[in-house]
């Protein structure tokens, strides 16, 4: 009995020991599992954190790349659409054009910051009208492609110019001829005593219906320089504007000089005796031999045409003219006498350079001799001194028989001008009282 009790105690103790060991083992196992779980959890947490961090880094990198891409795109966009600064843009080929009746096409070029841009690719050009008639035009340049902006430039089609074809000077005036042009408003003539026109005056014709003009200047022995341009008046944007041509090539002109020598008056080398300018009472040159020779040649040539020319009155002294003039005064009165006879000292006959041909009767007018004389005497150095219709200028009635020797080719110039000697030289013929 006692032996069985001891065996039971031993067995119970063994069982309890085994139970305790099992509990410890289980506890260790549980702890190990917990540690493993914690380790796995930590590893999992670290892995997740690394994943999150990597994702964040990828997001940052992606955003950075996106920003760089956008910046690059923006920079590229700005480069593609560069705004044109007119101050750095040069437009060539928009020079003013002279009107020639044709439509014009311009070949312009645009240079921006030193680079030549391409028409059609970098810009287009349009004009405010058909480039043909004189006017102000606007070229509009619209940029495109890599550029943007608009530039407007004004230019003109100017009226065609003209040239001075001839100049005649008088005492105190200059007469010019020029080539007339169409579709104009007028002409401007610039004249100056300086060849660079630094001090000048402008004569405006205010009309285009002409091919000559006379300008009054100072009565001095000066050289004048002249040039001419045309203009067209246009209504542009509600304002009247004159479009001018280029100036013509300048020409010079010396005013006819009035000189006095030994009591005689010379204008452009021509001795003058009329109602304004007189001769000394002791001036007695007799007939001029050069004039006589010229007349003889003329008479010979006229004879071949069946025309008979004879001098009926040549040189007259001061005294002879005095007697003749007062005879007319007594016969007709001074007012009428002054129309047909010169006062003493004012007669061209006293110069020895004037001849009365065939007769001094009014019936000479219209005869074959008078007609031949009028049409041909200039060829020999003579002019018909007192033509019809010029009484107020010469101071004398029409005298188809009175011719005056001034020498050739001077006589041809006066004849072709259609002017009297007074008109041609720019002098008067009026008594002072």
Buried (B, 14 or more C-beta within 10 A) or exposed (E): EEEEEEEEEEEEEEEEEEEEEEEEEEEEEEEEEEEEEEEEEEEEEEEEEEEEEEEEEEEEEEEEEEEEEEEEEEEEEEEEBBEBEBEEBEBEEBEBBBBEEEEBEBEBEBEBEEEEBEBEEBBEBEBEEEBBBBBBBEBEBBBEBEBEBEBEBEBBBBBBBBEBEEBBBBBBBBBBBBBBBEEBBBBBBBBBBEEEBEEBEEBEBEEBEEBEBEBEBEBEEEEBBBBBBBBBEBEEEEEEBEBBBBEBEBBEBEBBBBEEEEEBBBBBEBBBBBBBBBBEBEBEEEBBEEBBEBBEEBBEBBEEEEBEBEBEBBBBBBEBBBEBBBEBBEEBEEEEBBEBBBBBBBBBBBBBBBBBBBBEEEEBBEBEBBEBBBEBBBBBBBBBBBBEEBEEBBBBBBBBBBBBBBBBEBBBBBBEEEBBBBBBBBBEBEEEE
